[in-house]
Amino acid sequence: MGAGPQSLTIRMYNVGFGECFLLTFKYAQRSRHVLVDYGSTSAPRRAGKDYMTVIANDIKRSCSGKLDIVVATHRHRDHVSGFSTDAGTGQIIAALRPDCVIQPWTEDPNAKTSALAAVATLYNRGKAAARQRNAHFLGLLEDMHGIAAAVAAAADGVGHGKSRAHSQLKFIGKDNIKNPSAVKNLMQMAKRGKSYYVNAGMKLRLLPGVKCTVLGPPTLRQSDAIRKERAKDPQEFWQFRAFWAFQNLALTRTFAVARKRIASRTAGAPPSVRWFLRQARQIHADQMLGLVRDLDSVMNNTSVILLLEVGKRKILLPGDAQIENWAYALSKPAWRKALANVNLYKVGHHGSLNATPRSLWALFRNKGTDGRRGRLATLCSTKAGKHGSAKSGTEVPRRLLVAELKKESDFASTEESNEPLCHITTLAF
């Protein structure tokens, strides 16, 4: 593979609620560039309308017009919307001609809806897997986009327009809606170069002197946990499917007309009746919010987890992987040992409650008080007030986690950064 890099520069772009990281490995001859995700669903504070274009152009400038690798950890809009050609930013990235694109096995376009794993590891030279049966995970992931669209469309008809449930229904529902332009653009970039549809256990040799181990997501052969609502909950996530028919009904003309008739008949109703109807709509909104949160968790558990190693230095990039995804990786003694010496950790899922398992955090030996030599660096791309609530202890970023990160690591967050465009971190090898 040749001589390794001398240093690594990581640009954590301030995309608001979303993620975009540009890793620049500096070699003696030339630098090589890896873009990990590029998406946003809520603009950063004090940002202009064209902030995503500004970021795309800075990526182009920083990599001198050439990307080596693009990693799209999973399909959520806050991680892939920037690859869309609808707004023009996707064309800028595609013009950087990445040599390869890395995505989770669930994105393999040749996989059938009954697949337990990707049909081919490498898009243009992989071998077909044996016939798959009994699982419908991929088909249900596709169904999820339709349900999310229905929930987002129906959100204005339930709850109060200014309520937290209403705003989160719109936000999370839209995040789960399929972004066909971004998905197609990533596929086209993959066809021009090489495409890896990865799962836990793969080892990739993509850059000289850089070892890359895929820790997640597991295939369904490796673990069934990613199907479930929660690792500790025996209830199958997909049992909600029978309820989805109602969400599709919410989009029909019949339902819309009926809703208008009910509204017209109750406009002059006594205050007690109007109060009852508001409460009923709020309960409905809360139930729908629970559904889209479960949808959100399952898509996060298809997220790619990468462990990069250069000499004795280790960089951990887990995307939005949550506990069900992590459970498989943390069950492997060899991987637990490898994770112990991580030097830089990209905080999972914007600092959420269950994306940095306590068992993972306990493994990190480089934690320590301020001033400790070789102290763990942590990077968190996030925006407060978009997910969960402090009252229920589910806010993102989770304040207890942030307090621990600040105490035990060199912590940087787009939420607190004074840099309007990006925060830059450098590691020497």
N, C-alpha and C positions, 0 to 999 in steps of 0.2 A: 504493500500500500504506500510505501515511501515515507519520507520524514513527516512527522506530525506538526500541528500548528504551534506557533509560539505563544499565542494569546487568543482570547475570545472576548469580543465586545457584544453585549446584548442591549438592543434598543427595545424598551417596553413602551410602545406608543400609547398615548392617552386617547383611546377611542370611546371613552365614556363607559357604558356597560357593554363590555365585549372584550376581545383579546386580539392583540397583534404584536408579535415578537419577531425581531430580525436578529439572527445570530450571525456574526461575522467572525469566521476563523481566519486568523492572519498567518499565512505561510511565508516562507522565504521568497518564493517566486511570485505568488499572488494570493489575494484573499478569496475565500469561498463563503457563500452566503446561503443561509437557510431561513426561510420565512415560515413561522409557525402561526397559523390562523390569521385571519384578517376579517373582522366583522364587528358590528355594533348594532345595538337595538335602542340605544338612548345616548344622545350626544353628551360629550363632556361639558361641564359648566364653562360658560364664557366662550363656547366654541362657535365659529361661523358655520353657515349652512354647508360650505364646501370642505369641512374638516377632513372627510374621508379622502377627497381628492388631494388635499395638501399632504396627507400621510402617504398616499400612493406615490406621489411625486418625490417625497423624501426617501421612500424605499428605493425608488429608481436611482436617485442620486447616490444613496449610501452604498448600493451594490454596483455602481458604475454601469448600470444598464444590463446586468446579467445575474439572474438567480441560479443557484445550483440545485436547490431542493425546496419544494413547497410541501408543508405538512398541514393537512386539514384534519384536525383531531376528531371532529364529528360534525353532523349536519346542522346543528342549531344556527340560527341566523346571526347570533352574536359572535359566531366564530367563522362564518363563511360569507356573510352578506357583501363584504368588500370584493369578493371574487365575481360578483354579479356584473354582467355587461350592461344591464339596464341603465345604471347610473354612470357608466364609463370607467369606473375604477378597475373593473375586471379586465378591460382591454389593456390598461397600463401594466397590470401584473402579467398578463399573458404575453405581452411584448418583451418581457424580461427572459423568456425562453427557458424555463426551468428544465433541468436535465431529468428530473424525476419528481413524481408526486406520491406522497404517502398518505393513505387513508385507512380507516378501519375495514375489516373484512366484510362488514355489513354493506359497504358501498360497492362491492364488486358487481359491475353491470351484467356479468354473465352468470351470476348465481341465481338459482331458481328460488321461489318464495318458500320452498321446503328445505332450503340449505341449512346445514349445521356449521358450515365454514365456507370460506371463499372457494370458488371453482379453481382459480389460479392465483398463486402468490404474486407472480409477475405478469402483468397484463399481456405483454407481447411475446412471452415464451413459456408461460406456465402450462402445467399438465392438468387435465380435467380430473376432478376428484371422483370418488366412487359415488354411486347413486345415493341420494339423501332421502330420508323419510321421517315421518312422525313429528317434525317441528315446522312451525309456520311463523317463525320469528320475523323473517324478512318481510313477508307479506303483511304482517300486522304493523310493522314499522311504517310501511307505506300507507296503510289505513289510518295511522295516527295523524298524518298530515291533513287528511280530510276532516277528521274529528276536530283537530285544532282550529282549522279554518271555520268550522261551524260554531265552535265556542266563541271565537273572536267576533264573528258576525252577530251572534245572539247576545253578546255581553251588554249591548246598549238596551236590551229589553228586560234585563234583570238587575236587581239591586239598585243602588243610588249612584248616579253618575260621578259623584265626588267621593264615593266610599273606597276603602282600600281594596275590598274584594273586586269591585268593578275595574279599577285601574290595573290590578294584577291580572285579572282575567284577560284584558286586552293585551297586556305586555307579554305574559307567558304564552298565551294563545298564539300571538303573532310570531313569537320566537320559534314555535314548533311547526309553523306552516312551512311546507317545502318551498325552497327557493330554487326553482328550476333553472334560472339563468346561471346562478353560481355553480350548481351541480354540473350543468352541461359544460361550462367553461373549464372547470377542474378536469372533467373527463377528456376534453379536447387537449388540454395541456398534457395530460397523462399519455394520450395516444401519440403525441409528438415526441415524447421522451420515453421514460419507463414509468410504470405505475406499480406500486406495491400496495396490495390490500392485506393488511397485517393483522396478526393476532398474537396473543401472549406466547412467548417462547422463541420468537424469531430473532435472529441476529443479523443485522444489516451492516455491510461494509460499504459505505457510500462516500466517505471522505478519507483521505490519507491520514492515518494515525488516529482516527476517531472510531471507537467501538460503540455500536448502537444496539442495545438490547430492548426488545419490545416486551413490556410487562403486562400490557393489556390493550384491547379487551380480550378476554378469553372467548374461545368459540363455545358453542353450545355443547360440543363434545367435552370440552374441558371443564365447564361449569354451567349449571342451570340458574345460578343466582342472578344473572343479569336480566332474566325474565321477570323477576319478582319486584313487588312494590318496595319491599325493604328486606334486608338480609335477615332480620329478626322476626319478620312477619310471615307466617306460613301461608297466608292467602296469596294466590296467584294473581299477579297484576292483570293478566288478560281476562279475568273473570268479569271485568268491567265492560267487556265487549257487548253484552246484551243490553246495556244501558245506552250504548252509543246511538241507537236508532232515534232516540229523542233528540240528540244533538243535530242529526241530519234533518229532522222535522223542523228544527228552528230556522232552517234556511228556506223552507217551502213557502209559497205564496199563501197557502191556506192558513198556516200558522201566523204569518204576518198580518193577514186580514183579521183573524180572530183576536189578535193582540190589540189591534187598533180599536175594534168594537168594544172590547173590555175597557180600554182606556176611556173611550167616549162615554160609556155608560156609568163610569165611576167618577167622572170629572166633578160632578156636583154632589157626590155622596157625602154623608156626614164625616167629620174628622176621624171618628173612631174606625169607620170602614176604610178610609184612605190609609190610616195608620196600619191596619191589618194587612192591606194589600202591599204596602211598602215592606212590611216585615216578611211576608210570604216571598216577595221577589228577592229580598236579601238572603233568605234561607236557600233559595234556588241558586243564587250567585255563589254562596259559600260551597254548595255541593259541586257546582261546576268547577270552582277553583280547586277543590280537592282532586277532581279528575285530571285537570291539566297539569297540576303539580306532579301527579303520578306519571303522566305521559312524559313530562320533563325529565323525571328521574331515570326512566328507562332509556331515553335517548342519550343522557349523560353517561350511562353505563356502557355505551358503545364507544366511548372516547378512547383514543390512542394514548397510551402511557409509554414514554420513551426515557430510557436511562442512557445518557451519553457519557463516555469515559475517554479522557485524554491523559495518558500516564496514570497518575494517582488522583487526578481531579475528576469529579463526577457532577453532572448536571441532570436534574430530574424534572421532566416536563410531562405532567399528568393530564393536561387538558381540563375537562370537567369531570373526570372520573370520580364516582361516588363509591360508597362503601361496598356495594355488590360487586363492582369491578375490582376494587382493591382487595377484596377478600381472597380472591384467587391468588394474586401475586404475593400477598402476605402469608399465604399458607406454604410457600416454598422456602425452606431453610436457606438455600443458596442465594435467593434473591433478597431475603431479609439481611443476610450478611453483606451483600453488595450495597444495599441501601444505607447501611450504617454510616458509611463514610461520605455521604453526599455533601458537596460543598455549596451548591446552589439549588434551591428548591423554588420552582414556579408554583405558587400556592394554588391548590386545586379549586375549581369552580368559584372563582372570585371571592374566596374566603368563606364559603358556606359551612353550615353546621356539620355535614357528614362527608366532606370531600378531603379532609385531612384527618384520617382516623388517628385516635390517640395512640394506637399501637404502632402506627407509622412514625408519628412524632417522637415516640419514645425511643425509636431505633437510632435517630440522628445523634451521633456522638459529637458533632461539631457545634452543637448548641452551647451557649455559655453567656456569661455576663459581658457587658459592654467593654471593649478593649481586649478581649481574648484573641490571641493570635490564631489565624485561620478560622475565625468564627463563621458559622453558617450564614449565607446570604439568602434572603427570601424576597420574592417579587410577587406583587398582587395587583392584577389589573381588575378594577372594580368601580362601582358607583353605588353609593348607599341609597336606600329608599325605593329600590325597584323590586326586590324579592323579600318575602317574609315580613315579620314584624318583631320589634324588640319586646313587645308585650308577651308574645308566645315563645320568645327565645329562638326564633328562626330567622332573624334579620341577616341580610347579606350586605357587607361582610359581618360575620359573627363577632361581636365585640370581645367576648372572652377569648376567642382564638387570636384576634388581632393583638390583644394585650399580651398574650403568651409569645407571639411572634416578635413583638417589640422588645420584650424582656430577654428573650433567649437567642435572637438573631439580628443581623443587620437587615432591617426590614425597610422595604420601599413599596409604596402604593401609589397608583395613579390618582387615587382619591385625595391624597395628602401632598402630592408632589407640587413643587413650585415651577416645574418645567412644563410649559404649555403643550409642547409637541411630544416629547418622549423623555424617559428616564434612562440613562446610560450606565451600565455596569460593566466592568472589565475584570477578567480573570487571566492571570499569567500562568503558563504551563512550564 
